[in-house]
Amino acid sequence: MRTVTWRDDDRGAMLGEGLFETVLLLSGVPQHLDAHLERMRASARALHLPVPGEGHGRVVAAGAAGDWQRLERPRRAVLRITLTAGRGRGLAPPGEGAPRVSQLVAPLPDHPDRSPLTLTAVRAHRVDPGAAVSGHKTLSWLPWIAARREAAGRGADAALVTTVDGDVCEADHANVFALVGGVVVTPSLDRGVLPGVTRARALAALRSAGHAVAERRLACDELRSASEAWLTSSLDWVRAIAAVDGGNRVAGGSLTAWLAACLDES
């Protein structure tokens, strides 16, 4: 291990005091950028971070277009937007220091992976719905990394993260849906769930089509025995859950396939 001198006193790098968004680019165009930036602004207000202005979206889109061109115009790419509180050390608020906003574009495969995922409930991370940071996409992502590492060590594709009360919160990278007794159930936002952009789109599509939907507590046993279950995220849209904790489930289903077709923008 090589020791280097630390030269960056950005509060995001030093303390994890900041937020980020990951936005899908299709042919260089950011998808649902306004919704992502509104979520970032809402979280910034809740966590007493600098709030990006309403004109921030135009700057982000223009910068993303330039980066996409320099990457030789991939069909799909991901845009990461990072907001930090600026410079400063220690736990005391940084005062009126200038915030820092950065963005990075990276290429993705031309087509998203549609293979179903296996999940396992992990012990490495549990969400406290009452914690100040719950439901926000903060830079302090180490608990989620630990969750994924535990899941991988147990042979699963991704971690199922529960609340401190034992009910389902979300996967380590996505919101969770389950078809339980003919009703589509997803954990409610008061369970510490990230208010996913694709989660909101999925709920709107399901309700518009007349499907019964409930946002409520979802027990792990309900998820394990659900007739269908899937994940939603901004990069994968809809992805079927093949099994939870090694249980047997036929991957996918008619409702999962229908919703995937509704939300597919490729």
Secondary structure, DSSP 8 states (H G I E B T S, - for coil): ---------BHHHHH--EEEEEEEEETTEETTHHHHHHHHHHHHHHTT-----TTHHHHHHHHHHHHHHHTT--SEEEEEEEEE--B--SSS--TT---EEEEEEEE--SS-----EEEEEEEEEEE-TTSTTTTS-BS--HHHHHHHHHHHHTT-SEEEEEETTSSEEEESSSEEEEEETTEEEEE-GGGT----HHHHHHHHHHHHTT--EEEE---HHHHHH-SEEEEEETTTEEEEEEEETT----S--HHHHHHHHHH---
